[in-house]
Amino acid sequence: MHRLHIPQRFPHPDWSIADLWIAKELLRRGASAAEVKSILHLASPQFPRHHADAEDYLRRTLTRATHDIASTPFPARDAAVFTPSFSTQPSS
């Protein structure tokens, strides 16, 4: 949470969004889905908050995080194909 600067950027964050961001970051770093689920369950403030079915909430959060990671290309991947349309040579 602090590495993503959530408290500084959002003094009253929507914890569902924070949970999603944290889940994505943990998955990107190689944590298993079970580890992420446990971390969110134990460390998310006032969990389960207003969620009637905490297990379903965690399942949906992990599903969304996995989908977001898979569908978002790595930014540097497209940079290799990018060719600027301007010239660095002075025009005459």
Backbone atoms as SQL, in Angstrom:
CREATE TABLE atoms (id INTEGER PRIMARY KEY, chain TEXT, resi INTEGER, resn TEXT, atom TEXT, x REAL, y REAL, z REAL);
INSERT INTO atoms VALUES
  (1, 'A', 1, 'MET', 'N', 0.823, -1.183, 0.000),
  (2, 'A', 1, 'MET', 'CA', 0.000, 0.000, 0.000),
  (3, 'A', 1, 'MET', 'C', 0.874, 1.256, 0.000),
  (4, 'A', 2, 'HIS', 'N', 1.912, 1.262, 0.814),
  (5, 'A', 2, 'HIS', 'CA', 2.780, 2.439, 0.877),
  (6, 'A', 2, 'HIS', 'C', 3.667, 2.536, -0.364),
  (7, 'A', 3, 'ARG', 'N', 4.100, 1.389, -0.899),
  (8, 'A', 3, 'ARG', 'CA', 4.923, 1.408, -2.105),
  (9, 'A', 3, 'ARG', 'C', 4.151, 2.013, -3.271),
  (10, 'A', 4, 'LEU', 'N', 2.845, 1.789, -3.327),
  (11, 'A', 4, 'LEU', 'CA', 2.007, 2.353, -4.389),
  (12, 'A', 4, 'LEU', 'C', 1.546, 3.769, -4.055),
  (13, 'A', 5, 'HIS', 'N', 1.960, 4.283, -2.891),
  (14, 'A', 5, 'HIS', 'CA', 1.644, 5.651, -2.437),
  (15, 'A', 5, 'HIS', 'C', 0.132, 5.909, -2.343),
  (16, 'A', 6, 'ILE', 'N', -0.602, 4.894, -1.968),
  (17, 'A', 6, 'ILE', 'CA', -2.057, 5.042, -1.881),
  (18, 'A', 6, 'ILE', 'C', -2.459, 6.046, -0.810),
  (19, 'A', 7, 'PRO', 'N', -1.912, 5.983, 0.417),
  (20, 'A', 7, 'PRO', 'CA', -2.343, 6.960, 1.429),
  (21, 'A', 7, 'PRO', 'C', -2.026, 8.413, 1.053),
  (22, 'A', 8, 'GLN', 'N', -0.896, 8.630, 0.372),
  (23, 'A', 8, 'GLN', 'CA', -0.531, 9.994, -0.017),
  (24, 'A', 8, 'GLN', 'C', -1.413, 10.494, -1.158),
  (25, 'A', 9, 'ARG', 'N', -1.737, 9.620, -2.081),
  (26, 'A', 9, 'ARG', 'CA', -2.525, 10.014, -3.249),
  (27, 'A', 9, 'ARG', 'C', -4.016, 10.081, -2.947),
  (28, 'A', 10, 'PHE', 'N', -4.477, 9.248, -2.037),
  (29, 'A', 10, 'PHE', 'CA', -5.899, 9.158, -1.736),
  (30, 'A', 10, 'PHE', 'C', -6.089, 9.076, -0.220),
  (31, 'A', 11, 'PRO', 'N', -6.305, 10.222, 0.451),
  (32, 'A', 11, 'PRO', 'CA', -6.427, 10.198, 1.905),
  (33, 'A', 11, 'PRO', 'C', -7.621, 9.356, 2.395),
  (34, 'A', 12, 'HIS', 'N', -8.669, 9.230, 1.589),
  (35, 'A', 12, 'HIS', 'CA', -9.831, 8.405, 1.934),
  (36, 'A', 12, 'HIS', 'C', -10.095, 7.463, 0.766),
  (37, 'A', 13, 'PRO', 'N', -9.211, 6.464, 0.596),
  (38, 'A', 13, 'PRO', 'CA', -9.321, 5.613, -0.596),
  (39, 'A', 13, 'PRO', 'C', -10.536, 4.703, -0.587),
  (40, 'A', 14, 'ASP', 'N', -10.952, 4.342, -1.783),
  (41, 'A', 14, 'ASP', 'CA', -11.933, 3.272, -1.954),
  (42, 'A', 14, 'ASP', 'C', -11.120, 1.991, -1.799),
  (43, 'A', 15, 'TRP', 'N', -11.318, 1.273, -0.712),
  (44, 'A', 15, 'TRP', 'CA', -10.471, 0.119, -0.415),
  (45, 'A', 15, 'TRP', 'C', -10.624, -0.991, -1.428),
  (46, 'A', 16, 'SER', 'N', -11.746, -1.034, -2.137),
  (47, 'A', 16, 'SER', 'CA', -11.893, -2.045, -3.183),
  (48, 'A', 16, 'SER', 'C', -10.901, -1.787, -4.307),
  (49, 'A', 17, 'ILE', 'N', -10.705, -0.532, -4.668),
  (50, 'A', 17, 'ILE', 'CA', -9.728, -0.181, -5.698),
  (51, 'A', 17, 'ILE', 'C', -8.321, -0.445, -5.185),
  (52, 'A', 18, 'ALA', 'N', -8.064, -0.070, -3.945),
  (53, 'A', 18, 'ALA', 'CA', -6.745, -0.332, -3.356),
  (54, 'A', 18, 'ALA', 'C', -6.467, -1.836, -3.321),
  (55, 'A', 19, 'ASP', 'N', -7.460, -2.637, -2.958),
  (56, 'A', 19, 'ASP', 'CA', -7.290, -4.099, -2.948),
  (57, 'A', 19, 'ASP', 'C', -6.923, -4.599, -4.339),
  (58, 'A', 20, 'LEU', 'N', -7.582, -4.069, -5.363),
  (59, 'A', 20, 'LEU', 'CA', -7.292, -4.475, -6.735),
  (60, 'A', 20, 'LEU', 'C', -5.866, -4.109, -7.121),
  (61, 'A', 21, 'TRP', 'N', -5.446, -2.892, -6.840),
  (62, 'A', 21, 'TRP', 'CA', -4.085, -2.454, -7.166),
  (63, 'A', 21, 'TRP', 'C', -3.053, -3.319, -6.454),
  (64, 'A', 22, 'ILE', 'N', -3.302, -3.580, -5.190),
  (65, 'A', 22, 'ILE', 'CA', -2.361, -4.384, -4.402),
  (66, 'A', 22, 'ILE', 'C', -2.327, -5.815, -4.926),
  (67, 'A', 23, 'ALA', 'N', -3.485, -6.359, -5.266),
  (68, 'A', 23, 'ALA', 'CA', -3.540, -7.714, -5.823),
  (69, 'A', 23, 'ALA', 'C', -2.732, -7.786, -7.114),
  (70, 'A', 24, 'LYS', 'N', -2.894, -6.796, -8.001),
  (71, 'A', 24, 'LYS', 'CA', -2.143, -6.794, -9.260),
  (72, 'A', 24, 'LYS', 'C', -0.646, -6.706, -8.999),
  (73, 'A', 25, 'GLU', 'N', -0.245, -5.849, -8.083),
  (74, 'A', 25, 'GLU', 'CA', 1.182, -5.695, -7.780),
  (75, 'A', 25, 'GLU', 'C', 1.763, -6.991, -7.214),
  (76, 'A', 26, 'LEU', 'N', 1.049, -7.623, -6.308),
  (77, 'A', 26, 'LEU', 'CA', 1.537, -8.871, -5.725),
  (78, 'A', 26, 'LEU', 'C', 1.628, -9.980, -6.775),
  (79, 'A', 27, 'LEU', 'N', 0.627, -10.079, -7.638),
  (80, 'A', 27, 'LEU', 'CA', 0.651, -11.092, -8.698),
  (81, 'A', 27, 'LEU', 'C', 1.807, -10.839, -9.664),
  (82, 'A', 28, 'ARG', 'N', 2.037, -9.574, -9.999),
  (83, 'A', 28, 'ARG', 'CA', 3.161, -9.238, -10.887),
  (84, 'A', 28, 'ARG', 'C', 4.499, -9.640, -10.263),
  (85, 'A', 29, 'ARG', 'N', 4.569, -9.597, -8.941),
  (86, 'A', 29, 'ARG', 'CA', 5.813, -9.936, -8.243),
  (87, 'A', 29, 'ARG', 'C', 5.937, -11.438, -7.983),
  (88, 'A', 30, 'GLY', 'N', 4.983, -12.217, -8.484),
  (89, 'A', 30, 'GLY', 'CA', 5.093, -13.667, -8.383),
  (90, 'A', 30, 'GLY', 'C', 4.336, -14.324, -7.248),
  (91, 'A', 31, 'ALA', 'N', 3.544, -13.564, -6.510),
  (92, 'A', 31, 'ALA', 'CA', 2.749, -14.175, -5.431),
  (93, 'A', 31, 'ALA', 'C', 1.659, -15.053, -6.050),
  (94, 'A', 32, 'SER', 'N', 1.340, -16.131, -5.383),
  (95, 'A', 32, 'SER', 'CA', 0.270, -17.008, -5.862),
  (96, 'A', 32, 'SER', 'C', -1.081, -16.379, -5.523),
  (97, 'A', 33, 'ALA', 'N', -2.110, -16.846, -6.194),
  (98, 'A', 33, 'ALA', 'CA', -3.463, -16.345, -5.927),
  (99, 'A', 33, 'ALA', 'C', -3.851, -16.599, -4.467),
  (100, 'A', 34, 'ALA', 'N', -3.464, -17.746, -3.942),
  (101, 'A', 34, 'ALA', 'CA', -3.779, -18.068, -2.542),
  (102, 'A', 34, 'ALA', 'C', -3.075, -17.099, -1.586),
  (103, 'A', 35, 'GLU', 'N', -1.821, -16.752, -1.894),
  (104, 'A', 35, 'GLU', 'CA', -1.092, -15.795, -1.055),
  (105, 'A', 35, 'GLU', 'C', -1.744, -14.417, -1.108),
  (106, 'A', 36, 'VAL', 'N', -2.115, -13.982, -2.305),
  (107, 'A', 36, 'VAL', 'CA', -2.754, -12.668, -2.456),
  (108, 'A', 36, 'VAL', 'C', -4.076, -12.643, -1.692),
  (109, 'A', 37, 'LYS', 'N', -4.836, -13.696, -1.825),
  (110, 'A', 37, 'LYS', 'CA', -6.121, -13.799, -1.124),
  (111, 'A', 37, 'LYS', 'C', -5.913, -13.682, 0.392),
  (112, 'A', 38, 'SER', 'N', -4.939, -14.378, 0.925),
  (113, 'A', 38, 'SER', 'CA', -4.655, -14.319, 2.367),
  (114, 'A', 38, 'SER', 'C', -4.198, -12.932, 2.791),
  (115, 'A', 39, 'ILE', 'N', -3.341, -12.323, 1.981),
  (116, 'A', 39, 'ILE', 'CA', -2.835, -10.988, 2.315),
  (117, 'A', 39, 'ILE', 'C', -3.978, -9.985, 2.338),
  (118, 'A', 40, 'LEU', 'N', -4.822, -10.008, 1.324),
  (119, 'A', 40, 'LEU', 'CA', -5.954, -9.075, 1.296),
  (120, 'A', 40, 'LEU', 'C', -6.897, -9.328, 2.471),
  (121, 'A', 41, 'HIS', 'N', -7.144, -10.594, 2.754),
  (122, 'A', 41, 'HIS', 'CA', -8.058, -10.942, 3.843),
  (123, 'A', 41, 'HIS', 'C', -7.539, -10.456, 5.190),
  (124, 'A', 42, 'LEU', 'N', -6.238, -10.596, 5.409),
  (125, 'A', 42, 'LEU', 'CA', -5.668, -10.245, 6.701),
  (126, 'A', 42, 'LEU', 'C', -5.245, -8.775, 6.829),
  (127, 'A', 43, 'ALA', 'N', -4.908, -8.136, 5.703),
  (128, 'A', 43, 'ALA', 'CA', -4.309, -6.805, 5.793),
  (129, 'A', 43, 'ALA', 'C', -5.174, -5.658, 5.283),
  (130, 'A', 44, 'SER', 'N', -6.229, -5.943, 4.556),
  (131, 'A', 44, 'SER', 'CA', -7.068, -4.867, 4.041),
  (132, 'A', 44, 'SER', 'C', -7.850, -4.250, 5.201),
  (133, 'A', 45, 'PRO', 'N', -7.814, -2.919, 5.343),
  (134, 'A', 45, 'PRO', 'CA', -8.451, -2.258, 6.495),
  (135, 'A', 45, 'PRO', 'C', -9.926, -2.628, 6.683),
  (136, 'A', 46, 'GLN', 'N', -10.276, -2.995, 7.870),
  (137, 'A', 46, 'GLN', 'CA', -11.627, -3.370, 8.278),
  (138, 'A', 46, 'GLN', 'C', -12.272, -4.443, 7.392),
  (139, 'A', 47, 'PHE', 'N', -11.442, -5.311, 6.814),
  (140, 'A', 47, 'PHE', 'CA', -11.982, -6.370, 5.959),
  (141, 'A', 47, 'PHE', 'C', -12.889, -7.254, 6.778),
  (142, 'A', 48, 'PRO', 'N', -14.027, -7.632, 6.313),
  (143, 'A', 48, 'PRO', 'CA', -14.583, -7.571, 4.970),
  (144, 'A', 48, 'PRO', 'C', -15.426, -6.337, 4.674),
  (145, 'A', 49, 'ARG', 'N', -15.358, -5.323, 5.502),
  (146, 'A', 49, 'ARG', 'CA', -16.118, -4.094, 5.306),
  (147, 'A', 49, 'ARG', 'C', -17.586, -4.409, 5.031),
  (148, 'A', 50, 'HIS', 'N', -18.121, -3.908, 3.938),
  (149, 'A', 50, 'HIS', 'CA', -19.549, -4.073, 3.646),
  (150, 'A', 50, 'HIS', 'C', -19.833, -5.271, 2.743),
  (151, 'A', 51, 'HIS', 'N', -18.850, -6.129, 2.537),
  (152, 'A', 51, 'HIS', 'CA', -19.022, -7.269, 1.638),
  (153, 'A', 51, 'HIS', 'C', -19.769, -8.388, 2.357),
  (154, 'A', 52, 'ALA', 'N', -20.925, -8.726, 1.820),
  (155, 'A', 52, 'ALA', 'CA', -21.743, -9.785, 2.421),
  (156, 'A', 52, 'ALA', 'C', -21.071, -11.147, 2.277),
  (157, 'A', 53, 'ASP', 'N', -20.384, -11.363, 1.162),
  (158, 'A', 53, 'ASP', 'CA', -19.714, -12.634, 0.900),
  (159, 'A', 53, 'ASP', 'C', -18.235, -12.344, 0.644),
  (160, 'A', 54, 'ALA', 'N', -17.448, -12.385, 1.700),
  (161, 'A', 54, 'ALA', 'CA', -16.027, -12.031, 1.608),
  (162, 'A', 54, 'ALA', 'C', -15.269, -12.926, 0.635),
  (163, 'A', 55, 'GLU', 'N', -15.559, -14.213, 0.620),
  (164, 'A', 55, 'GLU', 'CA', -14.876, -15.133, -0.292),
  (165, 'A', 55, 'GLU', 'C', -15.172, -14.782, -1.746),
  (166, 'A', 56, 'ASP', 'N', -16.416, -14.436, -2.053),
  (167, 'A', 56, 'ASP', 'CA', -16.780, -14.046, -3.415),
  (168, 'A', 56, 'ASP', 'C', -16.075, -12.746, -3.799),
  (169, 'A', 57, 'TYR', 'N', -16.007, -11.795, -2.865),
  (170, 'A', 57, 'TYR', 'CA', -15.311, -10.526, -3.117),
  (171, 'A', 57, 'TYR', 'C', -13.844, -10.785, -3.462),
  (172, 'A', 58, 'LEU', 'N', -13.171, -11.629, -2.689),
  (173, 'A', 58, 'LEU', 'CA', -11.766, -11.931, -2.950),
  (174, 'A', 58, 'LEU', 'C', -11.603, -12.650, -4.294),
  (175, 'A', 59, 'ARG', 'N', -12.495, -13.581, -4.598),
  (176, 'A', 59, 'ARG', 'CA', -12.436, -14.288, -5.877),
  (177, 'A', 59, 'ARG', 'C', -12.589, -13.316, -7.039),
  (178, 'A', 60, 'ARG', 'N', -13.563, -12.399, -6.947),
  (179, 'A', 60, 'ARG', 'CA', -13.783, -11.417, -8.016),
  (180, 'A', 60, 'ARG', 'C', -12.606, -10.456, -8.149),
  (181, 'A', 61, 'THR', 'N', -12.025, -10.054, -7.023),
  (182, 'A', 61, 'THR', 'CA', -10.870, -9.148, -7.056),
  (183, 'A', 61, 'THR', 'C', -9.684, -9.820, -7.730),
  (184, 'A', 62, 'LEU', 'N', -9.422, -11.078, -7.389),
  (185, 'A', 62, 'LEU', 'CA', -8.314, -11.810, -8.014),
  (186, 'A', 62, 'LEU', 'C', -8.569, -12.070, -9.493),
  (187, 'A', 63, 'THR', 'N', -9.802, -12.369, -9.846),
  (188, 'A', 63, 'THR', 'CA', -10.144, -12.574, -11.253),
  (189, 'A', 63, 'THR', 'C', -9.905, -11.301, -12.043),
  (190, 'A', 64, 'ARG', 'N', -10.341, -10.177, -11.510),
  (191, 'A', 64, 'ARG', 'CA', -10.153, -8.888, -12.190),
  (192, 'A', 64, 'ARG', 'C', -8.670, -8.538, -12.287),
  (193, 'A', 65, 'ALA', 'N', -7.921, -8.756, -11.219),
  (194, 'A', 65, 'ALA', 'CA', -6.488, -8.449, -11.226),
  (195, 'A', 65, 'ALA', 'C', -5.770, -9.289, -12.278),
  (196, 'A', 66, 'THR', 'N', -6.079, -10.558, -12.337),
  (197, 'A', 66, 'THR', 'CA', -5.465, -11.460, -13.314),
  (198, 'A', 66, 'THR', 'C', -5.813, -11.029, -14.731),
  (199, 'A', 67, 'HIS', 'N', -7.072, -10.677, -14.944),
  (200, 'A', 67, 'HIS', 'CA', -7.519, -10.223, -16.266),
  (201, 'A', 67, 'HIS', 'C', -6.804, -8.933, -16.659),
  (202, 'A', 68, 'ASP', 'N', -6.726, -7.978, -15.742),
  (203, 'A', 68, 'ASP', 'CA', -6.071, -6.694, -16.038),
  (204, 'A', 68, 'ASP', 'C', -4.605, -6.889, -16.410),
  (205, 'A', 69, 'ILE', 'N', -3.926, -7.766, -15.690),
  (206, 'A', 69, 'ILE', 'CA', -2.507, -8.017, -15.966),
  (207, 'A', 69, 'ILE', 'C', -2.354, -8.651, -17.351),
  (208, 'A', 70, 'ALA', 'N', -3.205, -9.611, -17.655),
  (209, 'A', 70, 'ALA', 'CA', -3.106, -10.322, -18.933),
  (210, 'A', 70, 'ALA', 'C', -3.489, -9.439, -20.118),
  (211, 'A', 71, 'SER', 'N', -4.392, -8.499, -19.917),
  (212, 'A', 71, 'SER', 'CA', -4.875, -7.699, -21.041),
  (213, 'A', 71, 'SER', 'C', -4.121, -6.391, -21.226),
  (214, 'A', 72, 'THR', 'N', -3.266, -6.018, -20.300),
  (215, 'A', 72, 'THR', 'CA', -2.491, -4.789, -20.408),
  (216, 'A', 72, 'THR', 'C', -1.091, -5.131, -20.885),
  (217, 'A', 73, 'PRO', 'N', -0.744, -4.695, -22.097),
  (218, 'A', 73, 'PRO', 'CA', 0.605, -5.010, -22.574),
  (219, 'A', 73, 'PRO', 'C', 1.667, -4.254, -21.790),
  (220, 'A', 74, 'PHE', 'N', 2.817, -4.841, -21.720),
  (221, 'A', 74, 'PHE', 'CA', 3.942, -4.197, -21.065),
  (222, 'A', 74, 'PHE', 'C', 4.306, -2.963, -21.887),
  (223, 'A', 75, 'PRO', 'N', 4.419, -1.771, -21.279),
  (224, 'A', 75, 'PRO', 'CA', 4.647, -0.544, -22.040),
  (225, 'A', 75, 'PRO', 'C', 5.865, -0.581, -22.966),
  (226, 'A', 76, 'ALA', 'N', 6.957, -1.211, -22.563),
  (227, 'A', 76, 'ALA', 'CA', 8.170, -1.216, -23.385),
  (228, 'A', 76, 'ALA', 'C', 8.004, -2.068, -24.634),
  (229, 'A', 77, 'ARG', 'N', 7.052, -2.985, -24.615),
  (230, 'A', 77, 'ARG', 'CA', 6.841, -3.864, -25.758),
  (231, 'A', 77, 'ARG', 'C', 6.477, -3.042, -26.998),
  (232, 'A', 78, 'ASP', 'N', 5.600, -2.054, -26.847),
  (233, 'A', 78, 'ASP', 'CA', 5.183, -1.223, -27.970),
  (234, 'A', 78, 'ASP', 'C', 6.237, -0.192, -28.336),
  (235, 'A', 79, 'ALA', 'N', 7.086, 0.185, -27.409),
  (236, 'A', 79, 'ALA', 'CA', 8.104, 1.202, -27.672),
  (237, 'A', 79, 'ALA', 'C', 9.110, 0.731, -28.714),
  (238, 'A', 80, 'ALA', 'N', 9.368, -0.561, -28.790),
  (239, 'A', 80, 'ALA', 'CA', 10.323, -1.084, -29.760),
  (240, 'A', 80, 'ALA', 'C', 9.813, -0.912, -31.187),
  (241, 'A', 81, 'VAL', 'N', 8.498, -0.862, -31.363),
  (242, 'A', 81, 'VAL', 'CA', 7.904, -0.732, -32.687),
  (243, 'A', 81, 'VAL', 'C', 7.675, 0.733, -33.037),
  (244, 'A', 82, 'PHE', 'N', 7.670, 1.584, -32.048),
  (245, 'A', 82, 'PHE', 'CA', 7.372, 3.002, -32.253),
  (246, 'A', 82, 'PHE', 'C', 8.514, 3.694, -32.994),
  (247, 'A', 83, 'THR', 'N', 8.151, 4.419, -34.054),
  (248, 'A', 83, 'THR', 'CA', 9.121, 5.217, -34.795),
  (249, 'A', 83, 'THR', 'C', 8.619, 6.648, -34.794),
  (250, 'A', 84, 'PRO', 'N', 9.392, 7.579, -34.253),
  (251, 'A', 84, 'PRO', 'CA', 8.915, 8.956, -34.207),
  (252, 'A', 84, 'PRO', 'C', 8.693, 9.505, -35.611),
  (253, 'A', 85, 'SER', 'N', 7.694, 10.372, -35.740),
  (254, 'A', 85, 'SER', 'CA', 7.367, 10.927, -37.047),
  (255, 'A', 85, 'SER', 'C', 8.101, 12.241, -37.303),
  (256, 'A', 86, 'PHE', 'N', 8.970, 12.624, -36.407),
  (257, 'A', 86, 'PHE', 'CA', 9.716, 13.866, -36.600),
  (258, 'A', 86, 'PHE', 'C', 11.185, 13.545, -36.850),
  (259, 'A', 87, 'SER', 'N', 11.855, 14.468, -37.457),
  (260, 'A', 87, 'SER', 'CA', 13.266, 14.294, -37.738),
  (261, 'A', 87, 'SER', 'C', 14.082, 15.134, -36.773),
  (262, 'A', 88, 'THR', 'N', 15.231, 14.627, -36.367),
  (263, 'A', 88, 'THR', 'CA', 16.104, 15.407, -35.480),
  (264, 'A', 88, 'THR', 'C', 17.011, 16.321, -36.281),
  (265, 'A', 89, 'GLN', 'N', 16.951, 16.191, -37.599),
  (266, 'A', 89, 'GLN', 'CA', 17.762, 17.042, -38.473),
  (267, 'A', 89, 'GLN', 'C', 17.054, 18.385, -38.666),
  (268, 'A', 90, 'PRO', 'N', 17.789, 19.497, -38.651),
  (269, 'A', 90, 'PRO', 'CA', 17.149, 20.785, -38.879),
  (270, 'A', 90, 'PRO', 'C', 16.581, 20.850, -40.293),
  (271, 'A', 91, 'SER', 'N', 15.411, 21.473, -40.398),
  (272, 'A', 91, 'SER', 'CA', 14.810, 21.597, -41.718),
  (273, 'A', 91, 'SER', 'C', 15.437, 22.758, -42.468),
  (274, 'A', 92, 'SER', 'N', 15.454, 22.657, -43.802),
  (275, 'A', 92, 'SER', 'CA', 16.085, 23.718, -44.583),
  (276, 'A', 92, 'SER', 'C', 15.080, 24.713, -45.096);
